[in-house]
Amino acid sequence: MQDNRKIFLDSNIVIYAYCNNSADKQQKTKELFIEDNIVISTQVLQEMANTLYRKFKADFHTIRLLLGECVHNVSTLYVNTCETIFYACNIAERYSYSFYDSLIIASALDTGCQILYSEDMQHNQLIEGKLKIVNPFL
């Protein structure tokens, strides 16, 4: 399914690629990484590191390796800016998402993504007429 669409991966999706607690979800997520135009943000890396440490008890040497592999497997690593944070506040207010989910959405919009894969947000919702949220496990 490789095309010109830019695809943003939420933290919850990326974590499945590196954790074997759900083989079906892990396989589906690995298939997403084959796409040419994958985007994540520094927030995704932060949340991934925190989850790997707290939930999966990974050591920081392993976490650094997995984060490095993740960055290597995406096309773009977006660094959130002050403008992204302010945009996230507007999105949270308009769409009633949490601030951190809104920050993911703002990052996806800032990078011109058309698809945001997330397990935690409203499936098939269109944000700002530009970004479609998709749960890849449905």
Phi and psi in radians as a Rosetta constraint file:
Dihedral C 1 N 2 CA 2 C 2 CIRCULARHARMONIC -1.377 0.35
Dihedral N 2 CA 2 C 2 N 3 CIRCULARHARMONIC 2.221 0.35
Dihedral C 2 N 3 CA 3 C 3 CIRCULARHARMONIC -2.635 0.35
Dihedral N 3 CA 3 C 3 N 4 CIRCULARHARMONIC -2.850 0.35
Dihedral C 3 N 4 CA 4 C 4 CIRCULARHARMONIC -1.555 0.35
Dihedral N 4 CA 4 C 4 N 5 CIRCULARHARMONIC 0.010 0.35
Dihedral C 4 N 5 CA 5 C 5 CIRCULARHARMONIC -1.133 0.35
Dihedral N 5 CA 5 C 5 N 6 CIRCULARHARMONIC 2.466 0.35
Dihedral C 5 N 6 CA 6 C 6 CIRCULARHARMONIC -1.663 0.35
Dihedral N 6 CA 6 C 6 N 7 CIRCULARHARMONIC 2.324 0.35
Dihedral C 6 N 7 CA 7 C 7 CIRCULARHARMONIC -2.126 0.35
Dihedral N 7 CA 7 C 7 N 8 CIRCULARHARMONIC 2.229 0.35
Dihedral C 7 N 8 CA 8 C 8 CIRCULARHARMONIC -1.795 0.35
Dihedral N 8 CA 8 C 8 N 9 CIRCULARHARMONIC 2.364 0.35
Dihedral C 8 N 9 CA 9 C 9 CIRCULARHARMONIC -1.880 0.35
Dihedral N 9 CA 9 C 9 N 10 CIRCULARHARMONIC 2.175 0.35
Dihedral C 9 N 10 CA 10 C 10 CIRCULARHARMONIC -1.255 0.35
Dihedral N 10 CA 10 C 10 N 11 CIRCULARHARMONIC 2.769 0.35
Dihedral C 10 N 11 CA 11 C 11 CIRCULARHARMONIC -0.938 0.35
Dihedral N 11 CA 11 C 11 N 12 CIRCULARHARMONIC -0.773 0.35
Dihedral C 11 N 12 CA 12 C 12 CIRCULARHARMONIC -1.088 0.35
Dihedral N 12 CA 12 C 12 N 13 CIRCULARHARMONIC -0.529 0.35
Dihedral C 12 N 13 CA 13 C 13 CIRCULARHARMONIC -1.299 0.35
Dihedral N 13 CA 13 C 13 N 14 CIRCULARHARMONIC -0.806 0.35
Dihedral C 13 N 14 CA 14 C 14 CIRCULARHARMONIC -1.059 0.35
Dihedral N 14 CA 14 C 14 N 15 CIRCULARHARMONIC -0.710 0.35
Dihedral C 14 N 15 CA 15 C 15 CIRCULARHARMONIC -1.052 0.35
Dihedral N 15 CA 15 C 15 N 16 CIRCULARHARMONIC -0.627 0.35
Dihedral C 15 N 16 CA 16 C 16 CIRCULARHARMONIC -1.043 0.35
Dihedral N 16 CA 16 C 16 N 17 CIRCULARHARMONIC -0.524 0.35
Dihedral C 16 N 17 CA 17 C 17 CIRCULARHARMONIC -1.150 0.35
Dihedral N 17 CA 17 C 17 N 18 CIRCULARHARMONIC -0.426 0.35
Dihedral C 17 N 18 CA 18 C 18 CIRCULARHARMONIC -1.955 0.35
Dihedral N 18 CA 18 C 18 N 19 CIRCULARHARMONIC 0.047 0.35
Dihedral C 18 N 19 CA 19 C 19 CIRCULARHARMONIC -2.241 0.35
Dihedral N 19 CA 19 C 19 N 20 CIRCULARHARMONIC 2.380 0.35
Dihedral C 19 N 20 CA 20 C 20 CIRCULARHARMONIC -1.739 0.35
Dihedral N 20 CA 20 C 20 N 21 CIRCULARHARMONIC 0.510 0.35
Dihedral C 20 N 21 CA 21 C 21 CIRCULARHARMONIC -1.407 0.35
Dihedral N 21 CA 21 C 21 N 22 CIRCULARHARMONIC -0.145 0.35
Dihedral C 21 N 22 CA 22 C 22 CIRCULARHARMONIC -2.593 0.35
Dihedral N 22 CA 22 C 22 N 23 CIRCULARHARMONIC 1.712 0.35
Dihedral C 22 N 23 CA 23 C 23 CIRCULARHARMONIC -1.056 0.35
Dihedral N 23 CA 23 C 23 N 24 CIRCULARHARMONIC -0.695 0.35
Dihedral C 23 N 24 CA 24 C 24 CIRCULARHARMONIC -1.123 0.35
Dihedral N 24 CA 24 C 24 N 25 CIRCULARHARMONIC -0.782 0.35
Dihedral C 24 N 25 CA 25 C 25 CIRCULARHARMONIC -1.211 0.35
Dihedral N 25 CA 25 C 25 N 26 CIRCULARHARMONIC -0.625 0.35
Dihedral C 25 N 26 CA 26 C 26 CIRCULARHARMONIC -1.095 0.35
Dihedral N 26 CA 26 C 26 N 27 CIRCULARHARMONIC -0.776 0.35
Dihedral C 26 N 27 CA 27 C 27 CIRCULARHARMONIC -1.110 0.35
Dihedral N 27 CA 27 C 27 N 28 CIRCULARHARMONIC -0.791 0.35
Dihedral C 27 N 28 CA 28 C 28 CIRCULARHARMONIC -1.075 0.35
Dihedral N 28 CA 28 C 28 N 29 CIRCULARHARMONIC -0.733 0.35
Dihedral C 28 N 29 CA 29 C 29 CIRCULARHARMONIC -1.143 0.35
Dihedral N 29 CA 29 C 29 N 30 CIRCULARHARMONIC -0.729 0.35
Dihedral C 29 N 30 CA 30 C 30 CIRCULARHARMONIC -1.067 0.35
Dihedral N 30 CA 30 C 30 N 31 CIRCULARHARMONIC -0.593 0.35
Dihedral C 30 N 31 CA 31 C 31 CIRCULARHARMONIC -1.140 0.35
Dihedral N 31 CA 31 C 31 N 32 CIRCULARHARMONIC -0.603 0.35
Dihedral C 31 N 32 CA 32 C 32 CIRCULARHARMONIC -1.133 0.35
Dihedral N 32 CA 32 C 32 N 33 CIRCULARHARMONIC -0.595 0.35
Dihedral C 32 N 33 CA 33 C 33 CIRCULARHARMONIC -1.204 0.35
Dihedral N 33 CA 33 C 33 N 34 CIRCULARHARMONIC -0.196 0.35
Dihedral C 33 N 34 CA 34 C 34 CIRCULARHARMONIC -1.306 0.35
Dihedral N 34 CA 34 C 34 N 35 CIRCULARHARMONIC -0.400 0.35
Dihedral C 34 N 35 CA 35 C 35 CIRCULARHARMONIC -0.983 0.35
Dihedral N 35 CA 35 C 35 N 36 CIRCULARHARMONIC 2.669 0.35
Dihedral C 35 N 36 CA 36 C 36 CIRCULARHARMONIC -1.415 0.35
Dihedral N 36 CA 36 C 36 N 37 CIRCULARHARMONIC -0.487 0.35
Dihedral C 36 N 37 CA 37 C 37 CIRCULARHARMONIC -2.046 0.35
Dihedral N 37 CA 37 C 37 N 38 CIRCULARHARMONIC 0.932 0.35
Dihedral C 37 N 38 CA 38 C 38 CIRCULARHARMONIC -1.503 0.35
Dihedral N 38 CA 38 C 38 N 39 CIRCULARHARMONIC 2.321 0.35
Dihedral C 38 N 39 CA 39 C 39 CIRCULARHARMONIC -2.173 0.35
Dihedral N 39 CA 39 C 39 N 40 CIRCULARHARMONIC 2.410 0.35
Dihedral C 39 N 40 CA 40 C 40 CIRCULARHARMONIC -2.347 0.35
Dihedral N 40 CA 40 C 40 N 41 CIRCULARHARMONIC 2.953 0.35
Dihedral C 40 N 41 CA 41 C 41 CIRCULARHARMONIC -2.040 0.35
Dihedral N 41 CA 41 C 41 N 42 CIRCULARHARMONIC 2.959 0.35
Dihedral C 41 N 42 CA 42 C 42 CIRCULARHARMONIC -1.067 0.35
Dihedral N 42 CA 42 C 42 N 43 CIRCULARHARMONIC -0.509 0.35
Dihedral C 42 N 43 CA 43 C 43 CIRCULARHARMONIC -1.045 0.35
Dihedral N 43 CA 43 C 43 N 44 CIRCULARHARMONIC -0.712 0.35
Dihedral C 43 N 44 CA 44 C 44 CIRCULARHARMONIC -1.057 0.35
Dihedral N 44 CA 44 C 44 N 45 CIRCULARHARMONIC -0.758 0.35
Dihedral C 44 N 45 CA 45 C 45 CIRCULARHARMONIC -1.108 0.35
Dihedral N 45 CA 45 C 45 N 46 CIRCULARHARMONIC -0.727 0.35
Dihedral C 45 N 46 CA 46 C 46 CIRCULARHARMONIC -1.096 0.35
Dihedral N 46 CA 46 C 46 N 47 CIRCULARHARMONIC -0.815 0.35
Dihedral C 46 N 47 CA 47 C 47 CIRCULARHARMONIC -1.169 0.35
Dihedral N 47 CA 47 C 47 N 48 CIRCULARHARMONIC -0.629 0.35
Dihedral C 47 N 48 CA 48 C 48 CIRCULARHARMONIC -1.108 0.35
Dihedral N 48 CA 48 C 48 N 49 CIRCULARHARMONIC -0.826 0.35
Dihedral C 48 N 49 CA 49 C 49 CIRCULARHARMONIC -1.050 0.35
Dihedral N 49 CA 49 C 49 N 50 CIRCULARHARMONIC -0.778 0.35
Dihedral C 49 N 50 CA 50 C 50 CIRCULARHARMONIC -1.095 0.35
Dihedral N 50 CA 50 C 50 N 51 CIRCULARHARMONIC -0.778 0.35
Dihedral C 50 N 51 CA 51 C 51 CIRCULARHARMONIC -1.162 0.35
Dihedral N 51 CA 51 C 51 N 52 CIRCULARHARMONIC -0.753 0.35
Dihedral C 51 N 52 CA 52 C 52 CIRCULARHARMONIC -1.072 0.35
Dihedral N 52 CA 52 C 52 N 53 CIRCULARHARMONIC -0.664 0.35
Dihedral C 52 N 53 CA 53 C 53 CIRCULARHARMONIC -1.309 0.35
Dihedral N 53 CA 53 C 53 N 54 CIRCULARHARMONIC -0.878 0.35
Dihedral C 53 N 54 CA 54 C 54 CIRCULARHARMONIC -1.361 0.35
Dihedral N 54 CA 54 C 54 N 55 CIRCULARHARMONIC -0.819 0.35
Dihedral C 54 N 55 CA 55 C 55 CIRCULARHARMONIC -1.499 0.35
Dihedral N 55 CA 55 C 55 N 56 CIRCULARHARMONIC -0.694 0.35
Dihedral C 55 N 56 CA 56 C 56 CIRCULARHARMONIC -1.818 0.35
Dihedral N 56 CA 56 C 56 N 57 CIRCULARHARMONIC 0.001 0.35
Dihedral C 56 N 57 CA 57 C 57 CIRCULARHARMONIC 1.004 0.35
Dihedral N 57 CA 57 C 57 N 58 CIRCULARHARMONIC 0.552 0.35
Dihedral C 57 N 58 CA 58 C 58 CIRCULARHARMONIC -1.277 0.35
Dihedral N 58 CA 58 C 58 N 59 CIRCULARHARMONIC 2.576 0.35
Dihedral C 58 N 59 CA 59 C 59 CIRCULARHARMONIC -1.439 0.35
Dihedral N 59 CA 59 C 59 N 60 CIRCULARHARMONIC 2.825 0.35
Dihedral C 59 N 60 CA 60 C 60 CIRCULARHARMONIC -1.232 0.35
Dihedral N 60 CA 60 C 60 N 61 CIRCULARHARMONIC -0.436 0.35
Dihedral C 60 N 61 CA 61 C 61 CIRCULARHARMONIC -1.093 0.35
Dihedral N 61 CA 61 C 61 N 62 CIRCULARHARMONIC -0.831 0.35
Dihedral C 61 N 62 CA 62 C 62 CIRCULARHARMONIC -1.123 0.35
Dihedral N 62 CA 62 C 62 N 63 CIRCULARHARMONIC -0.738 0.35
Dihedral C 62 N 63 CA 63 C 63 CIRCULARHARMONIC -1.048 0.35
Dihedral N 63 CA 63 C 63 N 64 CIRCULARHARMONIC -0.781 0.35
Dihedral C 63 N 64 CA 64 C 64 CIRCULARHARMONIC -1.038 0.35
Dihedral N 64 CA 64 C 64 N 65 CIRCULARHARMONIC -0.736 0.35
Dihedral C 64 N 65 CA 65 C 65 CIRCULARHARMONIC -1.102 0.35
Dihedral N 65 CA 65 C 65 N 66 CIRCULARHARMONIC -0.772 0.35
Dihedral C 65 N 66 CA 66 C 66 CIRCULARHARMONIC -1.184 0.35
Dihedral N 66 CA 66 C 66 N 67 CIRCULARHARMONIC -0.686 0.35
Dihedral C 66 N 67 CA 67 C 67 CIRCULARHARMONIC -1.099 0.35
Dihedral N 67 CA 67 C 67 N 68 CIRCULARHARMONIC -0.732 0.35
Dihedral C 67 N 68 CA 68 C 68 CIRCULARHARMONIC -1.080 0.35
Dihedral N 68 CA 68 C 68 N 69 CIRCULARHARMONIC -0.753 0.35
Dihedral C 68 N 69 CA 69 C 69 CIRCULARHARMONIC -1.091 0.35
Dihedral N 69 CA 69 C 69 N 70 CIRCULARHARMONIC -0.741 0.35
Dihedral C 69 N 70 CA 70 C 70 CIRCULARHARMONIC -1.056 0.35
Dihedral N 70 CA 70 C 70 N 71 CIRCULARHARMONIC -0.861 0.35
Dihedral C 70 N 71 CA 71 C 71 CIRCULARHARMONIC -1.054 0.35
Dihedral N 71 CA 71 C 71 N 72 CIRCULARHARMONIC -0.676 0.35
Dihedral C 71 N 72 CA 72 C 72 CIRCULARHARMONIC -1.126 0.35
Dihedral N 72 CA 72 C 72 N 73 CIRCULARHARMONIC -0.513 0.35
Dihedral C 72 N 73 CA 73 C 73 CIRCULARHARMONIC -1.607 0.35
Dihedral N 73 CA 73 C 73 N 74 CIRCULARHARMONIC 0.071 0.35
Dihedral C 73 N 74 CA 74 C 74 CIRCULARHARMONIC -1.988 0.35
Dihedral N 74 CA 74 C 74 N 75 CIRCULARHARMONIC 2.808 0.35
Dihedral C 74 N 75 CA 75 C 75 CIRCULARHARMONIC -1.424 0.35
Dihedral N 75 CA 75 C 75 N 76 CIRCULARHARMONIC -0.655 0.35
Dihedral C 75 N 76 CA 76 C 76 CIRCULARHARMONIC -2.401 0.35
Dihedral N 76 CA 76 C 76 N 77 CIRCULARHARMONIC 2.331 0.35
Dihedral C 76 N 77 CA 77 C 77 CIRCULARHARMONIC -1.929 0.35
Dihedral N 77 CA 77 C 77 N 78 CIRCULARHARMONIC 1.963 0.35
Dihedral C 77 N 78 CA 78 C 78 CIRCULARHARMONIC -1.604 0.35
Dihedral N 78 CA 78 C 78 N 79 CIRCULARHARMONIC 2.302 0.35
Dihedral C 78 N 79 CA 79 C 79 CIRCULARHARMONIC -1.730 0.35
Dihedral N 79 CA 79 C 79 N 80 CIRCULARHARMONIC 2.088 0.35
Dihedral C 79 N 80 CA 80 C 80 CIRCULARHARMONIC -1.090 0.35
Dihedral N 80 CA 80 C 80 N 81 CIRCULARHARMONIC 2.457 0.35
Dihedral C 80 N 81 CA 81 C 81 CIRCULARHARMONIC -2.001 0.35
Dihedral N 81 CA 81 C 81 N 82 CIRCULARHARMONIC 3.051 0.35
Dihedral C 81 N 82 CA 82 C 82 CIRCULARHARMONIC -1.024 0.35
Dihedral N 82 CA 82 C 82 N 83 CIRCULARHARMONIC -0.708 0.35
Dihedral C 82 N 83 CA 83 C 83 CIRCULARHARMONIC -1.096 0.35
Dihedral N 83 CA 83 C 83 N 84 CIRCULARHARMONIC -0.655 0.35
Dihedral C 83 N 84 CA 84 C 84 CIRCULARHARMONIC -1.098 0.35
Dihedral N 84 CA 84 C 84 N 85 CIRCULARHARMONIC -0.729 0.35
Dihedral C 84 N 85 CA 85 C 85 CIRCULARHARMONIC -1.137 0.35
Dihedral N 85 CA 85 C 85 N 86 CIRCULARHARMONIC -0.757 0.35
Dihedral C 85 N 86 CA 86 C 86 CIRCULARHARMONIC -1.139 0.35
Dihedral N 86 CA 86 C 86 N 87 CIRCULARHARMONIC -0.693 0.35
Dihedral C 86 N 87 CA 87 C 87 CIRCULARHARMONIC -1.081 0.35
Dihedral N 87 CA 87 C 87 N 88 CIRCULARHARMONIC -0.701 0.35
Dihedral C 87 N 88 CA 88 C 88 CIRCULARHARMONIC -1.063 0.35
Dihedral N 88 CA 88 C 88 N 89 CIRCULARHARMONIC -0.655 0.35
Dihedral C 88 N 89 CA 89 C 89 CIRCULARHARMONIC -1.083 0.35
Dihedral N 89 CA 89 C 89 N 90 CIRCULARHARMONIC -0.744 0.35
Dihedral C 89 N 90 CA 90 C 90 CIRCULARHARMONIC -1.105 0.35
Dihedral N 90 CA 90 C 90 N 91 CIRCULARHARMONIC -0.738 0.35
Dihedral C 90 N 91 CA 91 C 91 CIRCULARHARMONIC -1.145 0.35
Dihedral N 91 CA 91 C 91 N 92 CIRCULARHARMONIC -0.748 0.35
Dihedral C 91 N 92 CA 92 C 92 CIRCULARHARMONIC -1.034 0.35
Dihedral N 92 CA 92 C 92 N 93 CIRCULARHARMONIC -0.748 0.35
Dihedral C 92 N 93 CA 93 C 93 CIRCULARHARMONIC -1.160 0.35
Dihedral N 93 CA 93 C 93 N 94 CIRCULARHARMONIC -0.748 0.35
Dihedral C 93 N 94 CA 94 C 94 CIRCULARHARMONIC -1.323 0.35
Dihedral N 94 CA 94 C 94 N 95 CIRCULARHARMONIC -0.701 0.35
Dihedral C 94 N 95 CA 95 C 95 CIRCULARHARMONIC -1.892 0.35
Dihedral N 95 CA 95 C 95 N 96 CIRCULARHARMONIC -0.044 0.35
Dihedral C 95 N 96 CA 96 C 96 CIRCULARHARMONIC 1.112 0.35
Dihedral N 96 CA 96 C 96 N 97 CIRCULARHARMONIC 0.513 0.35
Dihedral C 96 N 97 CA 97 C 97 CIRCULARHARMONIC -1.509 0.35
Dihedral N 97 CA 97 C 97 N 98 CIRCULARHARMONIC 2.812 0.35
Dihedral C 97 N 98 CA 98 C 98 CIRCULARHARMONIC -1.110 0.35
Dihedral N 98 CA 98 C 98 N 99 CIRCULARHARMONIC 2.841 0.35
Dihedral C 98 N 99 CA 99 C 99 CIRCULARHARMONIC -1.024 0.35
Dihedral N 99 CA 99 C 99 N 100 CIRCULARHARMONIC -0.789 0.35
Dihedral C 99 N 100 CA 100 C 100 CIRCULARHARMONIC -1.201 0.35
Dihedral N 100 CA 100 C 100 N 101 CIRCULARHARMONIC -0.642 0.35
Dihedral C 100 N 101 CA 101 C 101 CIRCULARHARMONIC -1.149 0.35
Dihedral N 101 CA 101 C 101 N 102 CIRCULARHARMONIC -0.674 0.35
Dihedral C 101 N 102 CA 102 C 102 CIRCULARHARMONIC -1.135 0.35
Dihedral N 102 CA 102 C 102 N 103 CIRCULARHARMONIC -0.593 0.35
Dihedral C 102 N 103 CA 103 C 103 CIRCULARHARMONIC -1.160 0.35
Dihedral N 103 CA 103 C 103 N 104 CIRCULARHARMONIC -0.673 0.35
Dihedral C 103 N 104 CA 104 C 104 CIRCULARHARMONIC -1.082 0.35
Dihedral N 104 CA 104 C 104 N 105 CIRCULARHARMONIC -0.814 0.35
Dihedral C 104 N 105 CA 105 C 105 CIRCULARHARMONIC -1.077 0.35
Dihedral N 105 CA 105 C 105 N 106 CIRCULARHARMONIC -0.792 0.35
Dihedral C 105 N 106 CA 106 C 106 CIRCULARHARMONIC -1.056 0.35
Dihedral N 106 CA 106 C 106 N 107 CIRCULARHARMONIC -0.719 0.35
Dihedral C 106 N 107 CA 107 C 107 CIRCULARHARMONIC -1.109 0.35
Dihedral N 107 CA 107 C 107 N 108 CIRCULARHARMONIC -0.734 0.35
Dihedral C 107 N 108 CA 108 C 108 CIRCULARHARMONIC -1.104 0.35
Dihedral N 108 CA 108 C 108 N 109 CIRCULARHARMONIC -0.751 0.35
Dihedral C 108 N 109 CA 109 C 109 CIRCULARHARMONIC -1.156 0.35
Dihedral N 109 CA 109 C 109 N 110 CIRCULARHARMONIC -0.741 0.35
Dihedral C 109 N 110 CA 110 C 110 CIRCULARHARMONIC -1.056 0.35
Dihedral N 110 CA 110 C 110 N 111 CIRCULARHARMONIC -0.531 0.35
Dihedral C 110 N 111 CA 111 C 111 CIRCULARHARMONIC -1.633 0.35
Dihedral N 111 CA 111 C 111 N 112 CIRCULARHARMONIC 0.079 0.35
Dihedral C 111 N 112 CA 112 C 112 CIRCULARHARMONIC 1.323 0.35
Dihedral N 112 CA 112 C 112 N 113 CIRCULARHARMONIC 0.421 0.35
Dihedral C 112 N 113 CA 113 C 113 CIRCULARHARMONIC -1.273 0.35
Dihedral N 113 CA 113 C 113 N 114 CIRCULARHARMONIC 2.551 0.35
Dihedral C 113 N 114 CA 114 C 114 CIRCULARHARMONIC -1.730 0.35
Dihedral N 114 CA 114 C 114 N 115 CIRCULARHARMONIC -0.429 0.35
Dihedral C 114 N 115 CA 115 C 115 CIRCULARHARMONIC -2.202 0.35
Dihedral N 115 CA 115 C 115 N 116 CIRCULARHARMONIC 2.368 0.35
Dihedral C 115 N 116 CA 116 C 116 CIRCULARHARMONIC -2.097 0.35
Dihedral N 116 CA 116 C 116 N 117 CIRCULARHARMONIC 1.964 0.35
Dihedral C 116 N 117 CA 117 C 117 CIRCULARHARMONIC -1.488 0.35
Dihedral N 117 CA 117 C 117 N 118 CIRCULARHARMONIC 2.123 0.35
Dihedral C 117 N 118 CA 118 C 118 CIRCULARHARMONIC -2.639 0.35
Dihedral N 118 CA 118 C 118 N 119 CIRCULARHARMONIC 2.485 0.35
Dihedral C 118 N 119 CA 119 C 119 CIRCULARHARMONIC -1.561 0.35
Dihedral N 119 CA 119 C 119 N 120 CIRCULARHARMONIC -0.322 0.35
Dihedral C 119 N 120 CA 120 C 120 CIRCULARHARMONIC -1.784 0.35
Dihedral N 120 CA 120 C 120 N 121 CIRCULARHARMONIC -0.122 0.35
Dihedral C 120 N 121 CA 121 C 121 CIRCULARHARMONIC -1.907 0.35
Dihedral N 121 CA 121 C 121 N 122 CIRCULARHARMONIC 3.027 0.35
Dihedral C 121 N 122 CA 122 C 122 CIRCULARHARMONIC -1.207 0.35
Dihedral N 122 CA 122 C 122 N 123 CIRCULARHARMONIC 1.998 0.35
Dihedral C 122 N 123 CA 123 C 123 CIRCULARHARMONIC -1.021 0.35
Dihedral N 123 CA 123 C 123 N 124 CIRCULARHARMONIC 2.324 0.35
Dihedral C 123 N 124 CA 124 C 124 CIRCULARHARMONIC 1.245 0.35
Dihedral N 124 CA 124 C 124 N 125 CIRCULARHARMONIC 0.154 0.35
Dihedral C 124 N 125 CA 125 C 125 CIRCULARHARMONIC -1.261 0.35
Dihedral N 125 CA 125 C 125 N 126 CIRCULARHARMONIC 2.406 0.35
Dihedral C 125 N 126 CA 126 C 126 CIRCULARHARMONIC -1.770 0.35
Dihedral N 126 CA 126 C 126 N 127 CIRCULARHARMONIC 2.164 0.35
Dihedral C 126 N 127 CA 127 C 127 CIRCULARHARMONIC -1.833 0.35
Dihedral N 127 CA 127 C 127 N 128 CIRCULARHARMONIC 2.241 0.35
Dihedral C 127 N 128 CA 128 C 128 CIRCULARHARMONIC 0.962 0.35
Dihedral N 128 CA 128 C 128 N 129 CIRCULARHARMONIC 0.385 0.35
Dihedral C 128 N 129 CA 129 C 129 CIRCULARHARMONIC 1.193 0.35
Dihedral N 129 CA 129 C 129 N 130 CIRCULARHARMONIC 0.194 0.35
Dihedral C 129 N 130 CA 130 C 130 CIRCULARHARMONIC -2.247 0.35
Dihedral N 130 CA 130 C 130 N 131 CIRCULARHARMONIC -0.568 0.35
Dihedral C 130 N 131 CA 131 C 131 CIRCULARHARMONIC -2.073 0.35
Dihedral N 131 CA 131 C 131 N 132 CIRCULARHARMONIC 2.126 0.35
Dihedral C 131 N 132 CA 132 C 132 CIRCULARHARMONIC -1.757 0.35
Dihedral N 132 CA 132 C 132 N 133 CIRCULARHARMONIC 2.243 0.35
Dihedral C 132 N 133 CA 133 C 133 CIRCULARHARMONIC -1.544 0.35
Dihedral N 133 CA 133 C 133 N 134 CIRCULARHARMONIC 2.248 0.35
Dihedral C 133 N 134 CA 134 C 134 CIRCULARHARMONIC -2.281 0.35
Dihedral N 134 CA 134 C 134 N 135 CIRCULARHARMONIC 2.265 0.35
Dihedral C 134 N 135 CA 135 C 135 CIRCULARHARMONIC -1.560 0.35
Dihedral N 135 CA 135 C 135 N 136 CIRCULARHARMONIC 1.920 0.35
Dihedral C 135 N 136 CA 136 C 136 CIRCULARHARMONIC -1.255 0.35
Dihedral N 136 CA 136 C 136 N 137 CIRCULARHARMONIC -0.116 0.35
Dihedral C 136 N 137 CA 137 C 137 CIRCULARHARMONIC -1.718 0.35
Dihedral N 137 CA 137 C 137 N 138 CIRCULARHARMONIC 0.017 0.35
